[in-house]
Amino acid sequence: MSTQTAMILAAGLGTRMRPLTNHTPKPMLAVAGIPLIEHHVRKLVAAGFDYIVINHAYLGEQIEAHLKDGEAFGCRIVYSRESQALETGGGIFNALPLLCANGDDAFCVINGDVWLDMDYKIIQQHALNGLAHLWLVANPAHNVAGDFVLADGQAQEKQNENDTALTFSGASILHKTLFDGCRDGAFKLAPLLKQAMSAQQVSGEQYTGYWLDVGTVERLAELETHLQPGVDNE
């Protein structure tokens, strides 16, 4: 069963992008003339997602002022406002009442500071079996050790240094049950995924197209070049 609900994680401080983020939240930095987060919204809507939750903390009012309620993009956007950044796990857990408001038990999550040429219909049409499904990519220079091992369609925690691991792309489908027992506050998503992996509840697949963690000024410039007219992307 596919989902029409998506979440964009947009609450980071963007410290590595300074001075660009001194007065602008990272998701609002423009690429090809459009804020990065708007690219995500447009791609999600084109794929069939019609309800989008966005969490924010640092300068989040700028995100709301630009995207508003989503009507201009053909969707409904609601905001999970954080007085202080709750990290990935805490941010999603805090937003669960919004994410499940339409009866969905599972939802797509996209890190607001990554880029995938992927058609998000791949995510929208995926049927989740288990607690999570992750899209993994080849390891970039800044994460050569990788994050998780992919074996027979299952994502697993690395058991030793010789394991050939891939990097989590920042795109996933998560089930609300993954967060059972969690408490309010800041916490990371990775420990929850690793616990679910130990119970064989996390599936995964490799995405081999263009992917970029837009975490530095240099990588923002790289993405700008990639999106120039005439550059081949999906």
C-alpha positions as CSV (number, residue, x, y, z in Angstrom):
1,M,0.0,0.0,0.0
2,S,1.5,3.3,-1.1
3,T,1.5,6.5,1.0
4,Q,0.5,10.0,0.1
5,T,2.3,11.5,3.2
6,A,5.8,12.8,3.2
7,M,8.1,14.6,5.6
8,I,11.0,16.9,4.8
9,L,13.5,17.3,7.6
10,A,14.5,20.9,7.6
11,A,15.4,21.8,11.2
12,G,19.2,21.7,11.0
13,L,21.4,24.8,11.8
14,G,23.4,24.6,8.6
15,T,26.6,25.5,10.5
16,R,28.9,24.0,7.7
17,M,27.2,26.3,5.2
18,R,28.1,29.6,6.9
19,P,28.2,32.4,6.0
20,L,25.4,31.5,3.6
21,T,23.2,30.4,6.5
22,N,23.9,33.3,8.8
23,H,20.5,34.8,7.9
24,T,19.0,32.1,5.7
25,P,18.0,28.5,6.8
26,K,19.9,25.9,4.7
27,P,16.7,24.5,3.0
28,M,16.0,28.0,1.6
29,L,19.4,28.3,-0.2
30,A,18.7,28.6,-3.9
31,V,19.8,26.0,-6.5
32,A,19.0,26.7,-10.1
33,G,17.0,29.8,-8.9
34,I,14.7,27.8,-6.6
35,P,15.1,27.1,-2.8
36,L,16.3,23.6,-2.2
37,I,13.3,22.7,-0.2
38,E,10.9,23.9,-3.0
39,H,12.7,21.4,-5.3
40,H,11.8,18.7,-2.8
41,V,8.1,19.8,-2.6
42,R,7.7,20.0,-6.3
43,K,9.2,16.5,-6.8
44,L,7.1,15.0,-4.1
45,V,3.9,16.5,-5.5
46,A,4.8,15.3,-9.0
47,A,5.2,11.8,-7.5
48,G,1.7,11.8,-6.0
49,F,2.4,13.0,-2.4
50,D,-0.3,15.5,-1.5
51,Y,0.3,16.0,2.2
52,I,3.7,17.2,3.4
53,V,5.0,17.8,6.9
54,I,8.0,20.0,7.3
55,N,9.9,20.4,10.6
56,H,11.9,23.5,11.3
57,A,13.7,25.3,14.0
58,Y,16.4,27.8,12.9
59,L,14.8,30.6,10.9
60,G,11.9,28.4,10.1
61,E,9.6,31.3,9.6
62,Q,11.3,31.9,6.3
63,I,10.4,28.4,5.1
64,E,6.7,29.0,6.1
65,A,6.6,32.4,4.4
66,H,7.9,30.9,1.2
67,L,5.9,27.7,1.0
68,K,2.9,28.8,3.0
69,D,0.1,26.1,3.1
70,G,1.3,24.4,-0.1
71,E,-1.7,25.3,-2.2
72,A,0.5,27.0,-4.8
73,F,2.3,23.7,-5.3
74,G,-0.8,21.5,-5.4
75,C,-0.5,20.0,-1.9
76,R,-1.2,20.6,1.7
77,I,1.8,21.6,3.9
78,V,1.8,21.6,7.6
79,Y,4.7,22.5,9.9
80,S,6.2,20.8,13.0
81,R,7.8,23.8,14.8
82,E,10.7,23.0,17.1
83,S,11.9,25.5,19.7
84,Q,15.3,23.7,19.5
85,A,16.4,21.2,16.9
86,L,15.4,17.7,17.9
87,E,17.7,15.8,15.5
88,T,16.4,13.3,13.0
89,G,14.7,10.8,15.3
90,G,13.3,13.4,17.8
91,G,12.0,15.6,14.9
92,I,10.1,12.7,13.3
93,F,8.7,11.5,16.6
94,N,7.6,15.0,17.5
95,A,5.8,15.2,14.2
96,L,4.0,11.9,14.4
97,P,0.6,13.3,15.3
98,L,0.8,15.4,12.0
99,L,2.2,12.5,10.0
100,C,-0.5,10.1,11.0
101,A,-3.4,12.7,10.9
102,N,-4.8,11.3,7.7
103,G,-4.7,7.7,8.8
104,D,-1.3,6.7,7.3
105,D,0.7,4.4,9.4
106,A,3.8,4.8,7.1
107,F,5.3,7.8,5.5
108,C,8.1,9.0,3.3
109,V,11.0,11.0,4.9
110,I,13.4,13.1,2.9
111,N,16.4,14.9,4.4
112,G,16.1,18.5,3.3
113,D,19.8,18.8,2.6
114,V,20.2,16.0,0.1
115,W,19.6,15.8,-3.6
116,L,18.6,12.7,-5.6
117,D,17.8,12.7,-9.3
118,M,15.4,9.9,-8.4
119,D,11.8,10.2,-9.5
120,Y,10.1,10.2,-6.1
121,K,7.4,7.9,-7.6
122,I,9.8,5.1,-6.7
123,I,9.2,6.0,-3.1
124,Q,5.5,6.7,-3.4
125,Q,4.8,3.4,-5.0
126,H,6.9,1.2,-2.7
127,A,5.0,-1.1,-0.5
128,L,6.5,-1.2,3.0
129,N,7.0,-4.6,4.6
130,G,8.5,-4.1,8.0
131,L,9.3,-1.0,9.9
132,A,11.5,0.9,7.4
133,H,12.8,0.9,3.9
134,L,16.0,2.7,3.1
135,W,17.6,3.9,-0.2
136,L,21.4,3.6,0.0
137,V,24.0,5.0,-2.3
138,A,27.7,4.5,-3.1
139,N,29.9,6.0,-0.4
140,P,31.0,9.6,-1.0
141,A,34.4,10.9,-0.1
142,H,33.2,12.3,3.3
143,N,31.7,8.9,4.4
144,V,34.0,6.3,2.9
145,A,33.2,3.7,5.6
146,G,29.5,3.8,4.7
147,D,26.5,3.3,7.1
148,F,24.7,0.0,6.4
149,V,25.2,-3.3,4.7
150,L,22.7,-4.4,2.0
151,A,22.1,-8.2,1.8
152,D,19.3,-9.9,0.0
153,G,17.1,-6.9,0.2
154,Q,17.7,-6.3,3.9
155,A,19.6,-3.4,5.4
156,Q,21.9,-4.5,8.2
157,E,24.3,-3.0,10.6
158,K,28.0,-3.4,9.9
159,Q,29.4,-6.3,11.9
160,N,33.1,-5.6,11.2
161,E,35.3,-3.2,9.4
162,N,35.6,-5.5,6.4
163,D,31.9,-5.4,5.6
164,T,31.2,-3.6,2.4
165,A,28.7,-0.9,3.4
166,L,26.7,1.8,1.6
167,T,25.7,5.3,2.7
168,F,22.1,6.1,3.7
169,S,20.8,8.6,1.1
170,G,18.4,10.4,3.4
171,A,15.4,9.0,1.6
172,S,13.3,6.4,3.4
173,I,9.8,5.1,4.2
174,L,9.2,4.7,7.9
175,H,6.4,3.0,9.9
176,K,5.1,4.8,13.0
177,T,5.7,1.6,15.0
178,L,9.4,2.2,14.6
179,F,9.0,5.0,17.2
180,D,7.2,2.9,19.9
181,G,8.6,3.6,23.3
182,C,10.3,6.9,22.3
183,R,10.1,10.0,24.5
184,D,10.1,13.7,23.7
185,G,13.4,15.3,23.2
186,A,16.4,15.2,20.8
187,F,17.6,11.9,19.6
188,K,19.0,10.3,16.4
189,L,17.2,8.0,14.0
190,A,20.1,5.6,13.5
191,P,19.8,3.7,16.8
192,L,16.1,3.0,16.1
193,L,17.0,1.7,12.6
194,K,19.7,-0.5,14.0
195,Q,17.4,-2.0,16.6
196,A,14.8,-2.7,13.9
197,M,17.6,-4.2,11.7
198,S,18.5,-6.7,14.4
199,A,14.9,-8.0,14.0
200,Q,15.1,-8.1,10.2
201,Q,12.5,-5.3,10.0
202,V,14.4,-2.9,7.7
203,S,14.5,-3.5,3.9
204,G,16.7,-1.5,1.5
205,E,17.9,-1.0,-2.0
206,Q,20.7,0.8,-3.7
207,Y,20.0,4.0,-5.7
208,T,22.7,4.3,-8.4
209,G,21.7,7.7,-9.9
210,Y,23.1,11.1,-9.0
211,W,23.0,11.8,-5.2
212,L,24.6,14.6,-3.2
213,D,24.7,15.6,0.5
214,V,24.4,19.3,0.1
215,G,26.2,20.0,3.3
216,T,28.9,22.5,2.3
217,V,29.3,25.6,0.2
218,E,31.3,23.5,-2.3
219,R,28.7,20.8,-2.7
220,L,26.0,23.5,-3.1
221,A,28.1,24.8,-6.0
222,E,28.4,21.3,-7.4
223,L,24.7,20.8,-7.4
224,E,24.2,24.2,-9.1
225,T,26.5,22.9,-11.9
226,H,24.7,19.6,-12.1
227,L,21.3,21.3,-12.5
228,Q,22.4,23.6,-15.3
229,P,20.5,23.2,-18.6
230,G,22.0,20.5,-20.7
231,V,23.3,18.4,-17.8
232,D,21.8,14.9,-18.1
233,N,19.7,14.1,-15.0
234,E,16.5,12.1,-14.4
